């Protein structure tokens, strides 16, 4: 039986990966003359914390100088807000699912690799933040996806057995993290992840209009 639903944020609650990467590339091009193809983003960096991504990018592109994570995050967030201003709106299907879950006594959380400030901004503008029982971000754990720490921390704060938590994810690293935590996973098809890539999840959906809490309970 499901006792908690945990959402990833980027790519699940908001269609943000392409905007995030456009902001990344604007900064990387301006400061380091680097442009990273979207396919490489998908295969190598997607789903990891900003700190991990920047460390990997420095290594992959031979950037010798340190990249200040805080400054990069602040600059990227400003660009992202401009790029995403038209999509930072509530999604009725997501809000309906959350409301349905809460009525049935199911707790709701978000576990994201994003920074705290950026995540709160996005979740607030999409009317999700105020509905959460628990909110966990990259600043709450030392190890990040695909390590299960983020999802285990969410379960701990929810005071729910991980086996009774169901996760919505879109990226391989996040799916691996949730499964390593012992949780069932619903994979969301996006522009970056096909249904075939999500076959190892417990259920694959294309949008939130396809599901209900009753349908999710059938996974248990």
C-alpha positions in Angstrom: 0.0 0.0 0.0 1.3 3.5 -0.9 1.8 5.7 2.1 3.8 8.4 0.4 4.3 9.8 -3.1 7.7 11.4 -3.9 8.1 13.6 -7.0 11.4 14.4 -8.7 11.1 18.1 -9.8 13.0 18.8 -13.1 11.5 16.9 -16.0 8.6 15.6 -13.8 6.8 18.5 -12.1 8.1 21.0 -14.6 9.4 20.6 -18.2 12.7 22.4 -17.4 15.7 20.4 -18.6 16.0 22.1 -22.0 15.8 25.5 -20.4 18.3 24.5 -17.7 20.7 23.4 -20.3 20.3 26.5 -22.4 21.1 28.6 -19.4 24.1 26.4 -18.7 25.4 26.7 -22.2 25.0 30.5 -22.3 27.2 30.8 -19.2 29.8 28.1 -20.3 30.1 29.7 -23.8 30.5 33.2 -22.4 33.1 32.3 -19.7 34.9 29.2 -21.1 34.1 28.9 -24.8 32.3 25.6 -24.2 29.1 24.4 -25.8 27.8 21.0 -24.7 25.5 19.0 -27.0 22.1 18.0 -25.5 22.8 14.3 -26.2 25.9 14.5 -24.0 23.9 16.3 -21.3 21.3 13.5 -21.4 23.8 10.7 -21.3 26.4 12.1 -18.8 25.1 14.9 -16.7 21.3 14.8 -16.4 19.9 14.2 -12.9 23.1 15.0 -11.0 23.7 17.8 -8.6 25.0 21.1 -10.0 28.3 20.7 -8.1 28.8 17.2 -9.7 27.9 18.4 -13.1 30.3 21.3 -13.0 33.1 19.1 -11.7 32.5 16.7 -14.6 32.3 19.5 -17.1 35.7 20.9 -15.9 37.2 17.5 -16.4 35.6 16.7 -19.7 36.4 20.1 -21.3 39.8 20.7 -19.6 38.7 23.8 -17.8 41.6 24.6 -15.4 40.1 27.3 -13.3 37.7 26.6 -10.4 34.0 27.2 -11.2 32.2 28.9 -8.3 29.1 26.8 -7.8 27.2 29.5 -5.9 27.9 32.2 -8.5 27.1 29.8 -11.4 23.9 28.8 -9.8 22.8 32.4 -9.2 23.5 33.4 -12.8 21.9 30.3 -14.2 18.8 30.8 -12.1 18.3 34.3 -13.4 18.6 33.1 -17.0 16.3 30.1 -16.3 13.6 32.3 -14.8 13.4 34.4 -17.9 13.4 31.3 -20.2 10.8 29.5 -18.1 8.5 32.3 -17.2 5.7 31.0 -19.5 5.8 27.4 -18.2 6.1 28.2 -14.4 2.4 27.8 -13.9 0.3 25.2 -12.0 -0.4 21.9 -13.8 -4.0 20.9 -13.0 -3.3 17.2 -13.4 -0.5 17.2 -11.0 -2.4 19.2 -8.4 -5.4 16.9 -8.8 -3.2 13.9 -8.1 -1.7 15.5 -5.1 -5.1 16.5 -3.7 -6.5 13.0 -4.3 -3.5 11.5 -2.5 -3.9 13.9 0.5 -7.6 13.0 0.8 -6.6 9.4 1.1 -4.0 10.1 3.8 -1.0 9.7 1.5 1.9 12.0 2.3 3.5 14.0 -0.6 7.1 15.0 -1.0 9.6 16.4 -3.5 13.2 15.1 -3.7 15.2 17.1 -6.1 18.9 17.4 -7.0 18.3 21.2 -7.4 19.4 23.8 -5.0 17.0 24.8 -2.2 16.4 28.4 -3.4 15.8 27.5 -7.0 13.5 24.6 -6.1 11.4 26.6 -3.7 11.0 29.3 -6.4 9.8 26.8 -9.0 7.6 24.8 -6.6 6.0 28.0 -5.3 5.1 29.3 -8.7 3.6 26.0 -9.7 1.5 25.9 -6.5 3.1 22.6 -5.3 5.3 23.8 -2.5 2.5 24.7 -0.1 1.0 21.2 -0.5 4.1 19.2 0.4 4.6 17.3 3.7 8.4 17.1 3.0 10.8 18.9 0.7 14.3 17.5 0.2 17.0 19.1 -2.0 20.7 18.6 -2.8 21.7 20.6 0.3 20.2 18.0 2.6 22.4 15.1 1.7 26.1 14.5 1.0 25.6 11.9 -1.8 23.5 12.5 -4.8 21.5 10.6 -7.4 22.1 7.8 -8.5 23.0 7.2 -4.8 19.7 6.6 -2.9 20.5 9.1 -0.1 18.1 11.8 -1.4 15.1 9.4 -1.5 16.1 7.7 1.8 16.2 11.2 3.5 12.7 11.9 2.1 11.4 8.6 3.6 13.1 9.4 6.9 11.5 12.8 7.1 8.1 11.4 6.0 8.5 8.7 8.7 7.4 6.2 6.1 9.0 2.8 5.2 10.8 3.2 1.8 8.9 0.2 0.5 5.7 2.1 0.9 6.9 5.1 -1.0 6.2 5.6 -4.7 8.4 7.8 -6.8 7.8 9.7 -10.0 11.0 10.1 -12.1 12.2 10.7 -15.6 16.0 10.3 -15.5 18.1 7.2 -15.3 20.1 8.4 -12.3 16.9 9.3 -10.4 15.2 6.0 -11.2 18.3 4.1 -10.1 18.4 6.1 -6.8 14.7 5.4 -6.0 15.0 1.7 -6.8 18.2 1.4 -4.7 16.2 3.0 -1.9 13.7 0.1 -2.2 10.9 2.2 -3.7 8.6 1.6 -6.6 9.0 4.0 -9.6 6.7 5.5 -12.2 8.7 6.6 -15.2 7.5 9.7 -17.0 8.2 9.9 -20.8 9.7 13.2 -21.8 11.5 14.7 -24.8 14.7 13.3 -23.2 13.5 9.9 -22.2 11.5 7.5 -24.3 9.1 4.8 -23.1 11.7 2.2 -24.1 14.3 3.8 -21.8 11.9 3.6 -18.9 10.9 -0.1 -19.3 12.7 -1.0 -16.1 10.3 1.1 -14.0 7.1 -0.3 -12.4 4.8 1.8 -14.6 5.4 4.1 -17.6 3.2 7.2 -18.3 3.2 10.0 -20.8 1.4 12.5 -18.6 -0.3 12.8 -15.3 -3.8 12.7 -16.8 -3.3 9.0 -17.3 -3.2 8.1 -13.7 -5.1 8.1 -10.4 -4.2 7.1 -6.8 -6.3 3.9 -7.3 -4.3 2.9 -10.3 -1.1 3.6 -8.5 -2.2 1.4 -5.6 -2.5 -1.5 -8.0 1.3 -1.6 -8.2 1.4 -2.9 -4.6 
